[in-house]
Amino acid sequence: MLNPRLDQLTDFPFDRLRTLLEFETPPGDMTPIDLSLGGPMHEPPKILAQEIAANANGWGRYPPMDGTPGFLSAVSNWLCQRYGLPGDTFEEAGMILPVAGSRDPLYMLAAVSVPEDQPGEKPVVLMPNPFYHVYEAAAIMAGAKPVFVPATAENDYLPDYAGLDQKILERTALVFLCTPSNPQGKTADLDYMVSLIKLARKYHFNIAFDECYSEIYDKEPPPGGLQACAKIDQGFNRVVVFNSLSKRSSAPGLRAGFMAGDPALMKKMRLVRTYGGATVPLPIQAASAALYGDEKHVEANRALYRKKFDIAEEILGNQFGFYRPDGGFFLWLDVGDGEAATKQLWSEAGLKALPGAYLSRPDDAGETPGSRYIRLALVHDVETTKSAMRRLADTLR
Ligand SMILES: Cc1ncc(COP(=O)(O)O)c(C=O)c1O
């Protein structure tokens, strides 16, 4: 016997990509370049390995669920400095927890938020469309109905949650908002966030602010969910933010980050995590504290991404609807037919892209908002990126 909700899960985007390209072969004279995976490839800063080595005695102990004092104070200092919050904001125990990357706790917040069905009606989890694929699976496995809200060029890539039918909002248990977003690279401004928080409090749903790309930005540092809370009353009520060292410090293999926010909600997350969550090993917490305490490596990281967006801008110009995203490291290009372009790019140029259709779902009219697009991750070195952009422009002209 298996959980019937599993039947609603679609194949993982990268499995679909493998199937799409199964019978395509890249040209023999070109080194393939994989831009489909959003895995950071810049070198992590040296302090990471140094801190892990210096704290090696911690491998022999079970890590505490609540985070070490060093970890908690580094994250608290970083949050207060980054978002202009008072220094005592996180004094209450449990408002910050270490996480093994942000994916698992994002998934878990759905399990914590979604109530039982009301007679005949499933609770709802709202998410942008296109979206980071984990949100949909989290909603389904928690027993909710995922409702996909357009986040397209037509609405400046910001889902209009407030414009939804009141009946949907009344059934909503959780909303995901990714800022800067994957794949669109859109940053929500403070006014948008404040309105969303007010909406959540009016309709009694929780908000997951997925801020894993918060430090990879082009011009302005993106505002955060906790910063938006500070603009209004009721503390962090109904809000949890998720942050990660995967992108900030180019350390996706470290599996480290934090979640922070509403003390009542964090308490429930902690409870569930004590049964089924990964704790973060002591040497990793020590390295995380050092990484949140250092901005130099993050500035260098951002500069490298900017340089690659410069290259993309120079080579692509205004082709394929090119725009410079506010943040993140993806190009989101309108190529007319994302799946066809992905096949062509692989077979003619050895470039692996991800069709936008695999990151979105059909709307009520049967239109899949990402289907015209491809997503390209600018995670390689500068020279490889240059060569990839040239191949792209030559192939899809
Ligand atoms: C939008 C978004 N959220 C969360 C994650 C999870 O990242 P991690 O678990 O490495 O923190 C990713 C990773 O690619 C992502 O793109």
Ligand as a Chemical Component Dictionary entry (heavy atoms), coordinates in Angstrom:
data_LIG
# 
_chem_comp.id                   LIG 
_chem_comp.type                 NON-POLYMER 
_chem_comp.pdbx_formal_charge   0 
_chem_comp.three_letter_code    LIG 
# 
loop_
_chem_comp_atom.comp_id 
_chem_comp_atom.atom_id 
_chem_comp_atom.alt_atom_id 
_chem_comp_atom.type_symbol 
_chem_comp_atom.charge 
_chem_comp_atom.model_Cartn_x 
_chem_comp_atom.model_Cartn_y 
_chem_comp_atom.model_Cartn_z 
_chem_comp_atom.pdbx_ordinal 
LIG C1 C1 C 0 13.995 28.638 -5.075 1  
LIG C2 C2 C 0 14.811 27.684 -4.314 2  
LIG N1 N1 N 0 14.496 27.463 -3.036 3  
LIG C3 C3 C 0 15.202 26.585 -2.285 4  
LIG C4 C4 C 0 16.261 25.887 -2.832 5  
LIG C5 C5 C 0 16.973 24.902 -1.959 6  
LIG O1 O1 O 0 18.312 25.172 -1.815 7  
LIG P1 P1 P 0 19.158 24.585 -0.613 8  
LIG O2 O2 O 0 18.422 23.384 -0.081 9  
LIG O3 O3 O 0 20.466 24.218 -1.207 10 
LIG O4 O4 O 0 19.234 25.660 0.410  11 
LIG C6 C6 C 0 16.623 26.086 -4.156 12 
LIG C7 C7 C 0 17.733 25.333 -4.744 13 
LIG O5 O5 O 0 18.027 25.322 -5.887 14 
LIG C8 C8 C 0 15.884 27.014 -4.924 15 
LIG O6 O6 O 0 16.177 27.270 -6.193 16 
# 
loop_
_chem_comp_bond.comp_id 
_chem_comp_bond.atom_id_1 
_chem_comp_bond.atom_id_2 
_chem_comp_bond.value_order 
_chem_comp_bond.pdbx_ordinal 
LIG C1 C2 SING 1  
LIG C2 N1 SING 2  
LIG C2 C8 DOUB 3  
LIG N1 C3 DOUB 4  
LIG C3 C4 SING 5  
LIG C4 C5 SING 6  
LIG C4 C6 DOUB 7  
LIG C5 O1 SING 8  
LIG O1 P1 SING 9  
LIG P1 O2 DOUB 10 
LIG P1 O3 SING 11 
LIG P1 O4 SING 12 
LIG C6 C7 SING 13 
LIG C6 C8 SING 14 
LIG C7 O5 DOUB 15 
LIG C8 O6 SING 16 
# 
